[in-house]
Amino acid sequence: MAQSLYDFQALSIEGKPADLASQRGKVLLIVNTASACGFTPQFKGLEQLWKDYAARGLVVIGFPSNEFGGQDPGSNGDIASFCELNYGVSFPMMAKVKVNGKDAHPLWQWLKGEKPGILGTEAIKWNFTKFLVGRNGQVIKRYAPNDEPEKMRADIEAALAA
């Protein structure tokens, strides 16, 4: 049974194993992303948070998902190119995953269980749902898709200071 974020692994968008234990002691903002969503411009704000706070210990990690309206149908290579070319994304991107259902990535199953959404529902409702994870590997807060990255600064600063 997973006790913290550090108990999980994923694949990078390049297909290489990524052990989240390597992020121990950092604050993470984990986001399910899509390349053709109304919220896709949030990549710009997420990149700005990464640039502004990486030196203090923030890591933004994107997990593409094609579950909502088929808004990320491309290959991992297509997604990586899109994010870099259109939004200058330099923060870590993982390989495409499922975030809901029996085939959901174990990390996403854990995140949803740790911080359910409105009225206690665990399901991810749409792209760009975000989870802020503290330096101890525990989920601090869940944000809705329409929560702009810029509005998370106070929470991020508090997590970095903890």
N, C-alpha and C positions, 0 to 999 in steps of 0.2 A: 504494500500500500504506500503510495507516494506521500511523503511528508512535506516536501517543498518543491519549488521550481527546479532545484538542482538534481532532482531524481529523474529528469527527462532528457531525452536526446531527440534530435530532429535531423533532417538533411538540409544542407544549405541549398540555395538555388542552383549552385554548381554541381549538386549531387554528392557533396562531401559530408561525412558525419559531423554533426555539431553537438557536442556535449554541453548542456546548459550549466553543468557544474563549473565550467570554465568562467562563468559570469558571477561566481560567488563574490559577495560583497558589493555588487553593483545594484543600481536601481534599474529596473527594466520596464519599458512600455511595449507591450505585445499587442499587435494589431492584425486583424484579418483584413486583407486588402483585395482590391480588384482594379483592373486596368480600365474598365469601361463603365464606371459607376458614377452616379451624380456626386458621390463623396470623394471620387478619385483626386480632385484638387487638394485634398487634405495631405497628400504626399508632400506638398510644399511646406506645410506647417510642421509635419513630422520631421522632415529633413532639417528645418530650422531649429526645432527642439534638440535634435541630435547634435547639430553644430554648436549650439549655445551651451549645452550641458555635458557633452561627452567627457570633457576634461575633468569634470567633477564626479563622473561615475555613472552617467545615464547611458543606457544602451536601448535604442529603439530597434525592435525586431518585427519585420513584416512577414506574415504568412499568407500568401495568395490563396484564394479559394474561388472556385467556380460554382458554388452552390446557390447563389442568389441571382436569378435572372440570367445565368450563363454569362456573367460579366467579366470573366477571366478565362476564356477558352484556349488561349495560346499555350505554347510549351513554356517550360521554366526559362529557357533562353530568350524567348519572345518577351516574357514578362520582365526579365532583368533589363533587356534593352529598352523597353518602353519606359520603365521607371527611371533609368539613368538619363535617357535622351530627353524625356518630357519634363521631368521634375528634379533632375540632378541627384537622385537618390544615391547616397553613399552608405547609409546604414545597412546592417545585415538584413538580407532577405532570405527566407527559407524556401524550400521546394513547396509546390502547391499541395495543400492538405484539405481534408474535410474537417469541418468544425462542429457538425451536428450528426446525430444518428449513430448507429452501431459501429460505423467505420470511421468515426471522428478520431483524429489524432489523440493519443492519450494525454498530451499536454492540454489540449482544449477541453477534454472531458474533465480534467482536474480543475482548470481555471473556472469553468462554469459551475462546478460544484462548490468551489471556494467562495465565489461571489455571484450568486444568482442575480438575475435582472429584476425588473419591475414585477411586483406581486409574487416574487419567489420563482419565477420561471427561469430555467437554466438555459434553454435554447438560445443560440445566437440568432438574432432576428434579421440581421443584414450585414453587409460589408462595413468595415471600419468600426467594429466594436473593439474597444480597447481595454486592456487590463494593466494597471500600474502595480508592479511587484517591488517590494522593499528589499533592502540590502540583505535581509534574513531569508529571502526566498519565499516570503508569504505575500499573498495578494492583499493589496491595500484597498483598491477601488476598481470598479468596473464603470466604463463610460459608454454611453450610447453612440451609435453611428453619427448622429448629428452634433455630438459634442466636439467642437473645434479644438485642435491641438493647442492653440494659443491659450485657451481657457484652462488648461491643465497646469500652467506654470506654477501656481501657488502650491498645488499638491506635489508636483515634482520637487520644488525647492524644499518643501517640508520633508519629503522622503530622503532627499540628498543630505539634509541636515541631521537626520535621525541617526 
